[in-house]
Amino acid sequence: MQQSTMSESTDGLPPERRLEAPSHRLVEAGIATIPDMETLRECVGYENTHQQRVQILRRLEHRASEIRTQED
């Protein structure tokens, strides 16, 4: 079996696909559908390494707060 170069999140959608979508709406949807903290950390790591877009990092921070609230 050949290993993918993209990291797979727990729901099968890698950070590259979530954060490098062709439109802002698709990026927002990709962030809104992050299912857990592990996937969120992968996305933050990807964004910090590749783009470092402040607006995206803020949205990821907001999503982290939502996930934490759901876990309580």
Steps between C-alpha positions, in 0.01 A plus 500: 500500500638840400511764773342837422713814525208680662423451866163336555282639777261288699224571248719437195533864389862620525588856610613581146149441366332688787719809490602528135150487351436716192255731676465668839166327555656157454781586743240613754305177448819298539572667831139476623499125441819422694378217722758489781805659660743264329381610157499862612863474616596354163333796327670756727836335436440501126394866500798606714739316270358611166289815499489661846175683416389681815132486407512122448692447825238707686221291348684183604532640853126566504431145379724367780280682753192344343648151517606546862146609589357191329739272689395633843 
